[in-house]
Amino acid sequence: MVKEKGESVEQQVGRRDILAKIASAVFASLVAPAVLSETAQAATEQQPTQQTPKLPELPPPKPDEDPLIRMMRDLQRALKKPLEKRRWVMVIDLRKCVGCKACTVACIVENKLPPSVVYRPVLEEEIGKYPRVTLRFLPRPCLQCDNPPCTPVCPVKATWKRPDGIVVIDYEACIGCRYCITACPYGARSFDFGDYYTEGTPEIAPVEKAPSFEYHRTWERKGNESPIGNARKCHFCLHLIERGLLPQCVTTCIGRATYFGDANDPESLVSELINKPNAFRLKEDLGTEPKVYYLI
Amino acid sequence: MQATTLPITLPRWAKPAYYVVVGFLSLVGVVAVLVRLIYGMKVTALTSPIPWGMWVVIYIYFIGLSVGSFLMSTLVYVFGMHRYEKVGRMALLSALFALFGGMLFIWIDLGHPERFWYIFTRWSPTSVLAWECFFYLFYIVAILCKLWFLMRCDLASLAESSEGWRATFYRFVSLGFRCPKTASEWQRCHAQSMRVVRTIGIIGIPIAIAVRGGTGAIFAVVAAKPYWYTALFPIIFLVSALASGAALMAFLYAFFGKRDEDYPEIVKGMANFALLFLTIDMLLMAAEFLVGFYGRIPEHLEVYRQILFGPFPYTFWLGQLFFGTILPVTLISWKRTRQSVFWLGVAGLSAVVGIVAVWLNLVIPALVVPVLKGLDKAFFQPRWSFYYFPSFWEWASTVGLIALIVLGFSIAYELLPVFGIVEEKFSGGER
């Protein structure tokens, strides 16, 4: 009865309404990090639980919905599972990437990255010779290897792979020896030297001093305090995904070229994408088993 | 056979002038370190892709000098080459100060120097670097024990014979050890000391090899860098360390050794060891280069291109090849110069300085080559540059801290009985 009623209601609302609803959901997912970040400080005071406090509300499923909505739904499903049952992967469709670098910038803004740190640069490769020339863009987040070369080298156990596969750094424990940076075969780790983009100007832009919320905590940039003096890396926006939001690079991608989700869930969009012959991973010969897949 | 002893006599003002210069440079070093501690790592020219620079190079250089010197001292105390007896304590003293130097450089290189002790409280068995620091503990204990047992009789006698602060100092470092009064008492004491020193020396050999091989292994285990990822790396580290240790001894003994009948032979012996290890080092390097070239892995080849024709080719051609190898090898083996203590000392100095270039070329070029094609053009920020030249503060701290270590060594060299005193008194007649 209830189901029937639901369907009939949906039939009644027009196409325009549904579009508006989807648009508002997409918009919500874009602004939500900003809204949530205000409450994040309060949340860190409580223990950072694995359960998401309040997941964003999503419109009912629809066959040709925006992949962002689909992925958020996948995400919410994954969050209901225990941590070790999740397997976060990212899929980047190189055919869709136009090299706008919006992901690089969104990541810098989200994590308040200083000039020495970049979590997701976009590599460019020129193919062919003029006039028959084309560019290939390859965004490179941390590949969150299943067999990461960067973690065993750490002398103080400050970096490790979480049960859900994300390689994290404990800024409070990292002594800043930078061994992990040299050990990464993908150059995915950077060092926070404590610089500012607006250094040398009359005032350091307040946005650069704004705290970041990495690892469900507030990190103020002052003096030589962590994360300054630490190795830093992409963490798939752990602080967002555990609140039911997609990583900032995924949300911001104008061509929907980046996908994110739980590879352990056969229903998820990423599972559909990575189980195809056109998926490849970087430097697979090293046995690092990256969890970022590229589609060609 | 006999080497001509050049009368290396220095003018009277040389010593005070030396202390003024070295003291001033040390002061510069202290200021530079303070600047680095206050302003953080941003005073360096390091970048995220090239996170290891000058300080790491000098760190491995000093560890090399330390292990090289230590192993040279085992020639005397373990392998019984008693004709080099007089080098023994000097070698151990330089091993100690070089180790301090290494520690100092890697300490200021940490992003969070205040957390250095985490390495012991959060020790990770999977990290070569963690093992390395673990070995340092044993190593420093081995050096200190060896030095103390070697010097205890002399220190005790100095504590009795000197006055004022010196007496206090000697009493403190002799740890209350009493000086033997008679020849037979001394004989017994000496025999006991030598037994202990020999035992520590034997235990010290694997520790020193672990320390040095471990430093090489820090790099060798990084599969991400084909240039580092070779089993020859720890061996090259060890052999280069031995070469630098022997060369340092040749230099130190030629210019500051004890001028007696053994003097030329000791310098010659040390220089010959330097020659031996420099030659083996050359062979290993050649093997490494040839295999690398033949393998033609692009990132590997690119490293060689950087070394030979990159932005700093003189590091290789002038530093590593000329001062580090050709000049010392020629001076030690050429008929005209090998008889002269002076030139052997110069050969030692040349190798000691030139070997810095070896370490520079082992560390930095591997980082200059992007691990992914296009990574160097993916993000345009000065701190994301694949070019590295040390900053002013890096130079200042490097020169200054080296001066500080040299100053410490010089003071210790003057204060401590580097050459036996009591031994002369009791056994002077026999020898």
Interface residues (C-beta under 8 A of the other chain):
Chain A: T104 P114 P115 S116 V117 V118 P121 V122 L123 E124 E125 L138 R140 P149 P152 V153 C154 P155 V156 K157 A158 A173 C174 I175 G176 C177 R178 Y179 I181 T182 A183 C184 P185 Y186 G187 R189 S190 F191 D192 F193 G194 D195 G223 N224 S226 I228 G229 N230 A231 L282 L286
Chain B: Y39 G40 M41 K42 T44 L46 T47 S48 P49 P51 W52 D109 L110 G111 H112 R115 F116 Y118 I119 R122 W123 S124 T126 S127 V128 L129 A130 C133 I218 V221 V222 A223 A224 K225 L367 P370 V371 L372 K373 G374 L375 K377 A378 F379 Q381 P382 R383 W384
